[in-house]
Amino acid sequence: FDAESGLTVSKLDWCSYEEEEVCVYPPDVVIGSDLVYSPDIIPGLINVLETCIKKARVEAIYLVNMLRNLETYSLFQTLLRERLLGAGDSSRGDYRIE
């Protein structure tokens, strides 16, 4: 915690986290970089993002990824759309892939 700015930065292992970790101190914003590198970690990443959106009511998620493997990135996009960007579901907010 930085008293001057009021910001707190937390590390989160999305492959082995408890919902309470996200919900007790809910983030306003989630920032991640280079997270989509292995198909094995994609379901865990999607689960933690879903918890942030549905339970912690995070305001924004910013993810920046390098395209390493088209198949892995396609899996990420597919699960992201299916689980978090449901078409016509306005309760999910204004989330988009760019």
MOPAC internal coordinates of N, CA, C and O (Angstrom, degrees):
PM7 1SCF
backbone

  N    0.0000 0     0.00 0     0.00 0    0    0    0
  C    1.4525 1     0.00 0     0.00 0    1    0    0
  C    1.5102 1   109.34 1     0.00 0    2    1    0
  O    1.2310 1   120.49 1   -46.61 1    3    2    1
  N    1.3231 1   116.66 1   133.39 1    3    2    1
  C    1.4549 1   122.22 1   176.50 1    5    3    2
  C    1.5232 1   108.13 1  -107.94 1    6    5    3
  O    1.2310 1   120.51 1   -70.25 1    7    6    5
  N    1.3249 1   116.64 1   109.75 1    7    6    5
  C    1.4659 1   121.61 1  -175.40 1    9    7    6
  C    1.5202 1   112.61 1   -61.65 1   10    9    7
  O    1.2310 1   120.11 1   144.41 1   11   10    9
  N    1.3171 1   117.40 1   -35.59 1   11   10    9
  C    1.4617 1   120.48 1  -178.08 1   13   11   10
  C    1.5266 1   112.44 1   -66.15 1   14   13   11
  O    1.2310 1   120.58 1   134.48 1   15   14   13
  N    1.3330 1   116.49 1   -45.52 1   15   14   13
  C    1.4645 1   120.15 1  -177.43 1   17   15   14
  C    1.5279 1   112.79 1   -93.19 1   18   17   15
  O    1.2310 1   120.48 1   158.96 1   19   18   17
  N    1.3390 1   116.69 1   -21.04 1   19   18   17
  C    1.4584 1   120.09 1  -176.18 1   21   19   18
  C    1.5198 1   113.10 1    79.79 1   22   21   19
  O    1.2310 1   120.30 1  -168.56 1   23   22   21
  N    1.3453 1   117.03 1    11.44 1   23   22   21
  C    1.4613 1   121.44 1  -177.66 1   25   23   22
  C    1.5204 1   111.51 1   -93.75 1   26   25   23
  O    1.2310 1   121.72 1   -35.58 1   27   26   25
  N    1.3256 1   114.30 1   144.42 1   27   26   25
  C    1.4462 1   121.72 1   172.83 1   29   27   26
  C    1.5164 1   107.91 1  -126.90 1   30   29   27
  O    1.2310 1   120.68 1   -45.28 1   31   30   29
  N    1.3189 1   116.31 1   134.72 1   31   30   29
  C    1.4575 1   122.25 1   176.77 1   33   31   30
  C    1.5239 1   107.07 1  -114.43 1   34   33   31
  O    1.2310 1   120.71 1   -49.21 1   35   34   33
  N    1.3300 1   116.24 1   130.79 1   35   34   33
  C    1.4613 1   120.63 1  -179.05 1   37   35   34
  C    1.5160 1   110.12 1  -128.74 1   38   37   35
  O    1.2310 1   121.31 1   -35.78 1   39   38   37
  N    1.3187 1   115.10 1   144.22 1   39   38   37
  C    1.4481 1   122.28 1   175.43 1   41   39   38
  C    1.5205 1   108.12 1   -92.61 1   42   41   39
  O    1.2310 1   120.15 1   -37.51 1   43   42   41
  N    1.3277 1   117.33 1   142.49 1   43   42   41
  C    1.4574 1   121.15 1  -179.65 1   45   43   42
  C    1.5209 1   109.67 1  -140.22 1   46   45   43
  O    1.2310 1   120.54 1   -57.51 1   47   46   45
  N    1.3153 1   116.57 1   122.49 1   47   46   45
  C    1.4623 1   122.43 1   176.44 1   49   47   46
  C    1.5265 1   107.21 1   -89.48 1   50   49   47
  O    1.2310 1   119.89 1   -76.53 1   51   50   49
  N    1.3256 1   117.81 1   103.47 1   51   50   49
  C    1.4634 1   120.47 1  -173.37 1   53   51   50
  C    1.5240 1   113.14 1   -73.72 1   54   53   51
  O    1.2310 1   119.85 1   168.80 1   55   54   53
  N    1.3211 1   117.89 1   -11.20 1   55   54   53
  C    1.4647 1   119.41 1   177.42 1   57   55   54
  C    1.5244 1   112.01 1   -85.48 1   58   57   55
  O    1.2310 1   119.98 1   163.42 1   59   58   57
  N    1.3191 1   117.65 1   -16.58 1   59   58   57
  C    1.4694 1   120.55 1   178.03 1   61   59   58
  C    1.5248 1   109.33 1  -150.30 1   62   61   59
  O    1.2310 1   120.87 1  -105.83 1   63   62   61
  N    1.3090 1   115.94 1    74.17 1   63   62   61
  C    1.4598 1   121.10 1   179.70 1   65   63   62
  C    1.5239 1   108.90 1  -124.46 1   66   65   63
  O    1.2310 1   121.13 1   -19.43 1   67   66   65
  N    1.3031 1   115.45 1   160.57 1   67   66   65
  C    1.4607 1   122.27 1   174.13 1   69   67   66
  C    1.5265 1   107.48 1  -107.38 1   70   69   67
  O    1.2310 1   120.33 1   -38.17 1   71   70   69
  N    1.3249 1   116.97 1   141.83 1   71   70   69
  C    1.4751 1   120.19 1   179.35 1   73   71   70
  C    1.5153 1   112.03 1   -53.33 1   74   73   71
  O    1.2310 1   120.68 1   144.98 1   75   74   73
  N    1.3283 1   116.30 1   -35.02 1   75   74   73
  C    1.4606 1   120.56 1  -178.48 1   77   75   74
  C    1.5311 1   111.48 1   -60.34 1   78   77   75
  O    1.2310 1   120.37 1   148.54 1   79   78   77
  N    1.3328 1   116.91 1   -31.46 1   79   78   77
  C    1.4603 1   120.04 1   178.55 1   81   79   78
  C    1.5183 1   111.28 1   -59.58 1   82   81   79
  O    1.2310 1   120.93 1   144.94 1   83   82   81
  N    1.3084 1   115.82 1   -35.06 1   83   82   81
  C    1.4616 1   121.07 1  -178.98 1   85   83   82
  C    1.5297 1   110.88 1   -86.76 1   86   85   83
  O    1.2310 1   120.41 1   143.57 1   87   86   85
  N    1.3225 1   116.82 1   -36.43 1   87   86   85
  C    1.4629 1   120.81 1  -172.17 1   89   87   86
  C    1.5366 1   114.08 1   -84.69 1   90   89   87
  O    1.2310 1   119.61 1   150.02 1   91   90   89
  N    1.3173 1   118.35 1   -29.98 1   91   90   89
  C    1.4652 1   120.41 1  -178.56 1   93   91   90
  C    1.5258 1   110.11 1   -67.87 1   94   93   91
  O    1.2310 1   120.38 1   135.09 1   95   94   93
  N    1.3159 1   116.89 1   -44.91 1   95   94   93
  C    1.4578 1   122.47 1   176.52 1   97   95   94
  C    1.5201 1   107.74 1  -121.71 1   98   97   95
  O    1.2310 1   120.26 1  -104.34 1   99   98   97
  N    1.3258 1   117.11 1    75.66 1   99   98   97
  C    1.4697 1   119.73 1  -173.12 1  101   99   98
  C    1.5336 1   112.37 1   -65.61 1  102  101   99
  O    1.2310 1   120.82 1   -43.90 1  103  102  101
  N    1.3075 1   116.03 1   136.10 1  103  102  101
  C    1.4684 1   119.31 1   178.45 1  105  103  102
  C    1.5246 1   111.28 1   -77.55 1  106  105  103
  O    1.2310 1   121.03 1   -27.44 1  107  106  105
  N    1.3084 1   115.63 1   152.56 1  107  106  105
  C    1.4601 1   120.69 1   170.96 1  109  107  106
  C    1.5190 1   109.40 1   -85.08 1  110  109  107
  O    1.2310 1   121.30 1   143.13 1  111  110  109
  N    1.3387 1   115.11 1   -36.87 1  111  110  109
  C    1.4583 1   122.25 1  -176.17 1  113  111  110
  C    1.5318 1   108.71 1  -137.71 1  114  113  111
  O    1.2310 1   120.86 1   -38.25 1  115  114  113
  N    1.3334 1   115.97 1   141.75 1  115  114  113
  C    1.4570 1   122.09 1   173.49 1  117  115  114
  C    1.5232 1   107.27 1  -114.36 1  118  117  115
  O    1.2310 1   120.74 1   -50.04 1  119  118  117
  N    1.3353 1   116.18 1   129.96 1  119  118  117
  C    1.4637 1   121.68 1   179.22 1  121  119  118
  C    1.5232 1   107.89 1  -124.83 1  122  121  119
  O    1.2310 1   120.67 1   -50.30 1  123  122  121
  N    1.3307 1   116.32 1   129.70 1  123  122  121
  C    1.4640 1   120.23 1   178.57 1  125  123  122
  C    1.5083 1   110.76 1  -143.00 1  126  125  123
  O    1.2310 1   121.22 1   -30.28 1  127  126  125
  N    1.3158 1   115.27 1   149.72 1  127  126  125
  C    1.4544 1   120.63 1  -179.68 1  129  127  126
  C    1.5213 1   109.88 1  -136.73 1  130  129  127
  O    1.2310 1   120.92 1   -42.62 1  131  130  129
  N    1.3328 1   115.84 1   137.38 1  131  130  129
  C    1.4601 1   123.07 1   175.51 1  133  131  130
  C    1.5308 1   111.58 1    55.17 1  134  133  131
  O    1.2310 1   120.75 1  -128.21 1  135  134  133
  N    1.3299 1   116.18 1    51.79 1  135  134  133
  C    1.4599 1   121.97 1  -176.11 1  137  135  134
  C    1.5234 1   113.65 1   -99.95 1  138  137  135
  O    1.2310 1   120.06 1   163.01 1  139  138  137
  N    1.3189 1   117.50 1   -16.99 1  139  138  137
  C    1.4660 1   121.70 1  -173.20 1  141  139  138
  C    1.5279 1   108.50 1  -102.83 1  142  141  139
  O    1.2310 1   120.60 1  -102.67 1  143  142  141
  N    1.3307 1   116.45 1    77.33 1  143  142  141
  C    1.4641 1   120.13 1  -175.73 1  145  143  142
  C    1.5224 1   113.39 1  -121.83 1  146  145  143
  O    1.2310 1   119.98 1   165.31 1  147  146  145
  N    1.3437 1   117.65 1   -14.69 1  147  146  145
  C    1.4651 1   120.28 1  -178.37 1  149  147  146
  C    1.5250 1   109.36 1  -144.69 1  150  149  147
  O    1.2310 1   119.66 1   -45.09 1  151  150  149
  N    1.3344 1   118.25 1   134.91 1  151  150  149
  C    1.4645 1   119.50 1   179.56 1  153  151  150
  C    1.5333 1   112.59 1   -62.68 1  154  153  151
  O    1.2310 1   120.05 1   156.86 1  155  154  153
  N    1.3283 1   117.51 1   -23.14 1  155  154  153
  C    1.4657 1   120.98 1  -179.25 1  157  155  154
  C    1.5250 1   113.30 1   -66.39 1  158  157  155
  O    1.2310 1   120.01 1   150.07 1  159  158  157
  N    1.3313 1   117.58 1   -29.93 1  159  158  157
  C    1.4666 1   120.12 1  -176.39 1  161  159  158
  C    1.5316 1   113.45 1   -93.93 1  162  161  159
  O    1.2310 1   120.12 1   169.25 1  163  162  161
  N    1.3201 1   117.37 1   -10.75 1  163  162  161
  C    1.4744 1   120.88 1  -175.40 1  165  163  162
  C    1.5316 1   112.42 1   -60.51 1  166  165  163
  O    1.2310 1   118.28 1   132.25 1  167  166  165
  N    1.3361 1   120.88 1   -47.75 1  167  166  165
  C    1.4731 1   119.23 1   179.46 1  169  167  166
  C    1.5357 1   113.04 1   -58.91 1  170  169  167
  O    1.2310 1   120.06 1   139.87 1  171  170  169
  N    1.3298 1   117.50 1   -40.13 1  171  170  169
  C    1.4630 1   120.46 1   177.89 1  173  171  170
  C    1.5136 1   111.91 1   -65.03 1  174  173  171
  O    1.2310 1   120.28 1   138.75 1  175  174  173
  N    1.3239 1   117.07 1   -41.25 1  175  174  173
  C    1.4609 1   121.49 1   177.70 1  177  175  174
  C    1.5213 1   110.43 1   -62.47 1  178  177  175
  O    1.2310 1   120.11 1   134.45 1  179  178  177
  N    1.3220 1   117.40 1   -45.55 1  179  178  177
  C    1.4606 1   121.00 1   178.41 1  181  179  178
  C    1.5322 1   110.27 1   -62.24 1  182  181  179
  O    1.2310 1   119.71 1   139.64 1  183  182  181
  N    1.3304 1   118.15 1   -40.36 1  183  182  181
  C    1.4732 1   121.30 1   178.61 1  185  183  182
  C    1.5164 1   112.07 1   -59.94 1  186  185  183
  O    1.2310 1   120.33 1   134.23 1  187  186  185
  N    1.3288 1   116.98 1   -45.77 1  187  186  185
  C    1.4684 1   118.80 1  -178.58 1  189  187  186
  C    1.5251 1   110.84 1   -69.37 1  190  189  187
  O    1.2310 1   119.75 1   143.91 1  191  190  189
  N    1.3211 1   118.08 1   -36.09 1  191  190  189
  C    1.4691 1   120.07 1   176.60 1  193  191  190
  C    1.5256 1   110.53 1   -65.11 1  194  193  191
  O    1.2310 1   120.72 1   140.25 1  195  194  193
  N    1.3287 1   116.22 1   -39.75 1  195  194  193
  C    1.4602 1   120.85 1   177.87 1  197  195  194
  C    1.5306 1   110.65 1   -62.87 1  198  197  195
  O    1.2310 1   120.22 1   138.21 1  199  198  197
  N    1.3219 1   117.18 1   -41.79 1  199  198  197
  C    1.4718 1   121.05 1   176.90 1  201  199  198
  C    1.5216 1   110.04 1   -62.23 1  202  201  199
  O    1.2310 1   120.36 1   136.49 1  203  202  201
  N    1.3220 1   116.92 1   -43.51 1  203  202  201
  C    1.4686 1   120.41 1   179.35 1  205  203  202
  C    1.5230 1   111.70 1   -60.40 1  206  205  203
  O    1.2310 1   120.52 1   139.34 1  207  206  205
  N    1.3036 1   116.61 1   -40.66 1  207  206  205
  C    1.4650 1   120.48 1  -177.54 1  209  207  206
  C    1.5196 1   111.97 1   -76.46 1  210  209  207
  O    1.2310 1   120.22 1   130.74 1  211  210  209
  N    1.3238 1   117.19 1   -49.26 1  211  210  209
  C    1.4639 1   120.93 1  -172.37 1  213  211  210
  C    1.5240 1   114.24 1   -81.38 1  214  213  211
  O    1.2310 1   120.19 1   141.88 1  215  214  213
  N    1.3247 1   117.25 1   -38.12 1  215  214  213
  C    1.4644 1   119.82 1  -174.39 1  217  215  214
  C    1.5214 1   112.78 1  -101.84 1  218  217  215
  O    1.2310 1   120.22 1   140.28 1  219  218  217
  N    1.3296 1   117.19 1   -39.72 1  219  218  217
  C    1.4633 1   120.59 1  -176.60 1  221  219  218
  C    1.5259 1   112.13 1   -93.54 1  222  221  219
  O    1.2310 1   120.52 1   170.21 1  223  222  221
  N    1.3279 1   116.62 1    -9.79 1  223  222  221
  C    1.4766 1   122.01 1   178.05 1  225  223  222
  C    1.5269 1   112.77 1    56.02 1  226  225  223
  O    1.2310 1   120.99 1  -136.67 1  227  226  225
  N    1.3388 1   115.72 1    43.33 1  227  226  225
  C    1.4582 1   120.50 1   178.42 1  229  227  226
  C    1.5294 1   109.55 1   -58.29 1  230  229  227
  O    1.2310 1   120.54 1   -37.27 1  231  230  229
  N    1.3267 1   116.57 1   142.73 1  231  230  229
  C    1.4603 1   121.37 1  -176.25 1  233  231  230
  C    1.5207 1   113.12 1   -82.00 1  234  233  231
  O    1.2310 1   120.24 1   147.14 1  235  234  233
  N    1.3351 1   117.15 1   -32.86 1  235  234  233
  C    1.4641 1   119.85 1  -177.66 1  237  235  234
  C    1.5253 1   109.74 1  -155.34 1  238  237  235
  O    1.2310 1   121.50 1   -32.43 1  239  238  237
  N    1.3177 1   114.73 1   147.57 1  239  238  237
  C    1.4578 1   121.69 1   174.58 1  241  239  238
  C    1.5177 1   107.25 1  -128.43 1  242  241  239
  O    1.2310 1   120.98 1   -55.15 1  243  242  241
  N    1.3239 1   115.72 1   124.85 1  243  242  241
  C    1.4557 1   121.86 1   178.25 1  245  243  242
  C    1.5214 1   108.54 1  -117.83 1  246  245  243
  O    1.2310 1   120.71 1   -63.36 1  247  246  245
  N    1.3279 1   116.25 1   116.64 1  247  246  245
  C    1.4521 1   122.09 1   178.08 1  249  247  246
  C    1.5181 1   108.89 1  -123.35 1  250  249  247
  O    1.2310 1   120.69 1   -48.77 1  251  250  249
  N    1.3066 1   116.29 1   131.23 1  251  250  249
  C    1.4538 1   122.25 1   176.96 1  253  251  250
  C    1.5196 1   106.77 1  -119.66 1  254  253  251
  O    1.2310 1   120.64 1   -52.98 1  255  254  253
  N    1.3237 1   116.39 1   127.02 1  255  254  253
  C    1.4575 1   120.24 1  -176.19 1  257  255  254
  C    1.5097 1   111.29 1  -135.07 1  258  257  255
  O    1.2310 1   121.43 1   -36.50 1  259  258  257
  N    1.3059 1   114.87 1   143.50 1  259  258  257
  C    1.4576 1   121.64 1   172.97 1  261  259  258
  C    1.5181 1   107.90 1   -90.69 1  262  261  259
  O    1.2310 1   120.19 1   -44.68 1  263  262  261
  N    1.3069 1   117.23 1   135.32 1  263  262  261
  C    1.4582 1   121.22 1   179.30 1  265  263  262
  C    1.5224 1   109.02 1   -76.27 1  266  265  263
  O    1.2310 1   120.97 1   -77.84 1  267  266  265
  N    1.3370 1   115.76 1   102.16 1  267  266  265
  C    1.4684 1   121.50 1  -179.42 1  269  267  266
  C    1.5238 1   110.76 1   -98.22 1  270  269  267
  O    1.2310 1   121.48 1   140.28 1  271  270  269
  N    1.3229 1   114.78 1   -39.72 1  271  270  269
  C    1.4591 1   120.22 1  -175.97 1  273  271  270
  C    1.5226 1   106.86 1  -144.66 1  274  273  271
  O    1.2310 1   120.37 1   -61.80 1  275  274  273
  N    1.3117 1   116.90 1   118.20 1  275  274  273
  C    1.4588 1   121.46 1  -175.67 1  277  275  274
  C    1.5243 1   112.08 1   -60.28 1  278  277  275
  O    1.2310 1   119.86 1   142.33 1  279  278  277
  N    1.3136 1   117.87 1   -37.67 1  279  278  277
  C    1.4656 1   121.28 1  -179.81 1  281  279  278
  C    1.5376 1   111.31 1   -64.49 1  282  281  279
  O    1.2310 1   120.32 1   137.25 1  283  282  281
  N    1.3206 1   116.99 1   -42.75 1  283  282  281
  C    1.4656 1   121.37 1   178.66 1  285  283  282
  C    1.5268 1   110.48 1   -65.55 1  286  285  283
  O    1.2310 1   120.50 1   135.46 1  287  286  285
  N    1.3289 1   116.66 1   -44.54 1  287  286  285
  C    1.4552 1   119.88 1  -179.80 1  289  287  286
  C    1.5271 1   111.33 1   -66.05 1  290  289  287
  O    1.2310 1   120.14 1   143.31 1  291  290  289
  N    1.3198 1   117.34 1   -36.69 1  291  290  289
  C    1.4655 1   120.92 1   177.01 1  293  291  290
  C    1.5251 1   111.29 1   -64.25 1  294  293  291
  O    1.2310 1   120.47 1   140.22 1  295  294  293
  N    1.3369 1   116.70 1   -39.78 1  295  294  293
  C    1.4613 1   120.96 1   175.93 1  297  295  294
  C    1.5230 1   110.17 1   -60.54 1  298  297  295
  O    1.2310 1   120.37 1   134.21 1  299  298  297
  N    1.3233 1   116.90 1   -45.79 1  299  298  297
  C    1.4641 1   121.71 1   178.29 1  301  299  298
  C    1.5275 1   110.89 1   -58.56 1  302  301  299
  O    1.2310 1   120.23 1   130.62 1  303  302  301
  N    1.3213 1   117.17 1   -49.38 1  303  302  301
  C    1.4676 1   120.90 1  -179.89 1  305  303  302
  C    1.5280 1   111.42 1   -61.63 1  306  305  303
  O    1.2310 1   119.98 1   137.63 1  307  306  305
  N    1.3178 1   117.65 1   -42.37 1  307  306  305
  C    1.4627 1   121.66 1  -179.38 1  309  307  306
  C    1.5277 1   110.84 1   -62.34 1  310  309  307
  O    1.2310 1   120.32 1   129.92 1  311  310  309
  N    1.3338 1   116.99 1   -50.08 1  311  310  309
  C    1.4710 1   119.91 1  -179.82 1  313  311  310
  C    1.5203 1   111.49 1   -65.90 1  314  313  311
  O    1.2310 1   120.51 1   142.83 1  315  314  313
  N    1.3164 1   116.62 1   -37.17 1  315  314  313
  C    1.4585 1   120.71 1   177.91 1  317  315  314
  C    1.5248 1   110.53 1   -61.32 1  318  317  315
  O    1.2310 1   120.62 1   133.58 1  319  318  317
  N    1.3075 1   116.42 1   -46.42 1  319  318  317
  C    1.4715 1   120.09 1   179.09 1  321  319  318
  C    1.5250 1   111.83 1   -65.82 1  322  321  319
  O    1.2310 1   120.30 1   136.34 1  323  322  321
  N    1.3258 1   117.03 1   -43.66 1  323  322  321
  C    1.4674 1   120.81 1  -177.91 1  325  323  322
  C    1.5248 1   112.32 1   -66.16 1  326  325  323
  O    1.2310 1   119.94 1   136.99 1  327  326  325
  N    1.3162 1   117.72 1   -43.01 1  327  326  325
  C    1.4624 1   121.78 1  -171.78 1  329  327  326
  C    1.5206 1   113.74 1   -94.02 1  330  329  327
  O    1.2310 1   119.98 1   150.05 1  331  330  329
  N    1.3374 1   117.64 1   -29.95 1  331  330  329
  C    1.4603 1   118.98 1  -171.21 1  333  331  330
  C    1.5129 1   115.23 1  -121.69 1  334  333  331
  O    1.2310 1   120.20 1   160.22 1  335  334  333
  N    1.3018 1   117.22 1   -19.78 1  335  334  333
  C    1.4628 1   119.34 1  -175.98 1  337  335  334
  C    1.5143 1   110.78 1  -117.79 1  338  337  335
  O    1.2310 1   120.38 1  -139.49 1  339  338  337
  N    1.3216 1   116.87 1    40.51 1  339  338  337
  C    1.4552 1   121.65 1  -176.57 1  341  339  338
  C    1.5169 1   112.37 1   -50.73 1  342  341  339
  O    1.2310 1   120.81 1   -54.91 1  343  342  341
  N    1.2939 1   116.06 1   125.09 1  343  342  341
  C    1.4703 1   121.62 1  -178.52 1  345  343  342
  C    1.5155 1   110.70 1   -61.52 1  346  345  343
  O    1.2310 1   120.73 1   -51.79 1  347  346  345
  N    1.3019 1   116.20 1   128.21 1  347  346  345
  C    1.4572 1   121.45 1   175.80 1  349  347  346
  C    1.5160 1   114.46 1    78.77 1  350  349  347
  O    1.2310 1   119.20 1  -175.70 1  351  350  349
  N    1.3210 1   119.14 1     4.30 1  351  350  349
  C    1.4579 1   121.71 1  -179.57 1  353  351  350
  C    1.5204 1   108.44 1   -97.53 1  354  353  351
  O    1.2310 1   120.31 1   -86.86 1  355  354  353
  N    1.3146 1   117.02 1    93.14 1  355  354  353
  C    1.4619 1   121.23 1  -175.24 1  357  355  354
  C    1.5216 1   112.58 1   -68.80 1  358  357  355
  O    1.2310 1   119.61 1   163.54 1  359  358  357
  N    1.3170 1   118.35 1   -16.46 1  359  358  357
  C    1.4651 1   119.44 1   179.44 1  361  359  358
  C    1.5210 1   111.81 1   -71.82 1  362  361  359
  O    1.2310 1   120.56 1   169.95 1  363  362  361
  N    1.3059 1   116.54 1   -10.05 1  363  362  361
  C    1.4647 1   119.80 1   179.86 1  365  363  362
  C    1.5147 1   112.89 1   -89.59 1  366  365  363
  O    1.2310 1   119.56 1  -179.83 1  367  366  365
  N    1.2955 1   118.45 1     0.17 1  367  366  365
  C    1.4568 1   120.78 1   175.05 1  369  367  366
  C    1.5208 1   113.09 1    79.63 1  370  369  367
  O    1.2310 1   121.91 1    13.89 1  371  370  369
  N    1.3167 1   113.94 1  -166.11 1  371  370  369
  C    1.4646 1   121.23 1  -176.71 1  373  371  370
  C    1.5218 1   109.11 1  -102.22 1  374  373  371
  O    1.2310 1   120.73 1  -103.32 1  375  374  373
  N    1.3283 1   116.21 1    76.68 1  375  374  373
  C    1.4541 1   122.13 1   178.21 1  377  375  374
  C    1.5140 1   108.01 1  -106.38 1  378  377  375
  O    1.2310 1   120.51 1   -39.99 1  379  378  377
  N    1.3195 1   116.64 1   140.01 1  379  378  377
  C    1.4521 1   119.85 1  -179.42 1  381  379  378
  C    1.5179 1   110.08 1  -151.14 1  382  381  379
  O    1.2310 1   121.26 1   -21.21 1  383  382  381
  N    1.3077 1   115.19 1   158.79 1  383  382  381
  C    1.4611 1   122.60 1   176.03 1  385  383  382
  C    1.5055 1   107.56 1  -103.28 1  386  385  383
  O    1.2310 1   120.54 1   -51.49 1  387  386  385
  N    1.3234 1   116.58 1   128.51 1  387  386  385
  C    1.4647 1   120.26 1   177.14 1  389  387  386
  C    1.5004 1   109.16 1  -125.06 1  390  389  387
  O    1.2310 1   120.10 1   180.00 1  391  390  389

